[in-house]
C-alpha cells in the first residue's frame, strides 16, 4: 500500500488517510485496554506483580462442622464436605480416636476453649481473617483468638529442627499466580473441624491459594500425616472477600471471657 | 515433640488461680531489677538470661532519653506515602513492673533486691510526664483500688489481684509498649503492631470507630500521619489489661489520644499519649514511653528482640519472628479450663 502510494501522485493524501485509519485503530486499542483495566476479572497485584490477597476473607461453606459428607444433626447443618473423594483416609487406630473425638466433641473441641485454630482449620472456620501482604510475607490475622500466622514469601526456608507451633512454619512460593505454601512443624493440640477430625505433630500441609476473580479465592490444601492418615488427602474451599462498608476485624480474645469480670476495678464495687 | 513453652493444664478454680498467681508472683519479682539480673530462675516471661555484653547497646535500661519534636519526615517513605518505620521495636527503660517508677521494682515487693535501689533521680522518670509529679491523677476511689492491688498482687486473695498478663491476656494499651519487643508492619491503609501478646491494627482510612458498645483489650484505633508523627485516636477500650504490676488502669469509658513521634533517622520514637477518663481520673494526663529500633546488627535477646535470622541461600541477613502464642491462652485459664466430666 505504501509502495502504491509513493507511485501515485496523490500519495500523501493516501498516507494521510492511512495515518488517520491507524490512529483510529490505535485509539480503539487504547479504549480496549482501558476497559480491561476495569474488568472485574482483573485481580489485584502488588508492585512486584504478584497477586495481592490483602483483604478480609471468609468461607460460606459448612466445612468446619465436618470436613466429610454428613447428614444434619442437632449440632450441625447437613453438608457435602470438602474432602476430595469424600472420606479422610484414616489409619485404623486413628479412626478409633476420631470416633472418640466425635462422641466427645461437645466438650473436647479445642475451639470451644478459645484455643488457636491451627492450619488449615483457621481458614475455613466461620469467622473472618485478614491478610496483610508485603513482597516478603503475608501475615494472616484471624479474628478468632486474634492469632497471627506469617507466610514467608522471600525465598527463606523452614528452620532446622525448630519448636512445634500452633500454626506451624509457613514458607510460600509463587507458581504463576498461585501461592503454594508448605506448612510444617505443628503441635498436635488442634483439631481439623468441630466433629473431631484430627492430626498429629507430624502433619504437613501444602496449600494452594489462587484468585478465581478479584473477590474470590480458591483455597486448596493437601494434608499428609503418616501417623494418622494412610495417604495424603485434599480439601478445597472458596473464600469470599468481605465487601460490607467499613467492615473490619473485631478482636475475639475469647479465652479471656472467664476472667473478664474481674477487671478493671469499678467505682460501685469498692 | 517439642513445645516452645510449658503447657499448664489447670482447672479453672479460684484455688488454682491463686496457686499460680502466688507461684508466679515471686518469680516475676526477679525481673524487678531486670537489667541487673544475671541469675534467673526458669520462667517463661520477662527476663533476659544473657549477660549484658551479648545484648548490644545498653538501650534497655536508659535512665533518660531524648525528646523528639513533631515535625517534617525527611526519612524513607513507603510507596503509599507513609514514613517507613517498619521493623522491630522495643521500649528502652523497663518492663511493666512499675508504671510510674519504671526502674523502681514492683511496689511493695517482699523479695529482697539484689542491688540497692538508690536515689529516685538516678532512675528513669515516671511514664506519667504530665502532671509534673509523675503520678496518675486518680479519683480517690480509684487510687484506693490501685493501692489495694499493690498489696494484693503479692498475695492474691481475690482474682482481681492477678495481673491479667499472668493469665496471658493481651497487654492492651499502653502496657503492650513496655511488654517485650514487637514488630511494626505497614500496609496501604494500616499500621499493624504485632506484639508479643496481642495484635493492634491501626486503621488509616478514616472509617468510623466501632459502635460504642463493643469493648476490646486492644481498643479500636484510627490514625493518620502528620509528618514524622503517627496520630491515633483510641476508643472502645475495655480497660481490663491494667498498666502493669503496679495496678494503674483506665475504664471502658476512657479515651486515648496517641502520638508516635519518630526521629528522622528512623531509629527511635517516643510514644506520647493523653489519657482521658472522667470515671477514673480527675484530669487528663500524659504518658511518655521511649522506644528504639532493633536490626540484624543487634543480637537477638529473649525480651526486646525475640527474632532470629532466616535460613536462606542468599547472603543478606533476614530477620524473622517466631509465632507468638501464649500457651496459657490455650489451656489452664482459658474457657476450656472448666472441662465438664
Interface residues (C-beta under 8 A of the other chain):
Chain A: X47 X54 X107 X108 X110 X112 X113 X114 X115 X116 X130 X132 X133 X134 X136 X139 X141 X145 X146 X147 X148 X149 X150 X152 X154 X155 X156 X157 X158 X159 X160 X162 X163 X164 X165 X166 X167 X187 X188 X189 X201 X246 X248 X249 X250 X251 X253 X254 X255 X256 X257 X258 X259 X260 X262 X263 X264 X265 X266 X267 X270
Chain B: X1 X2 X3 X4 X7 X12 X17 X79 X139 X141 X142 X144 X145 X146 X149 X158 X159 X160 X162 X164 X167 X168 X169 X170 X185 X187 X188 X190 X192 X194 X198 X199 X201 X203 X207 X208 X210 X214 X216 X217 X218 X238 X239 X240 X241 X242 X249 X250 X251 X252 X279 X308 X310 X311 X312 X313 X314 X318 X320 X321 X322 X323 X324 X325 X329 X330 X331 X333 X334 X335 X336 X337 X338 X339 X340
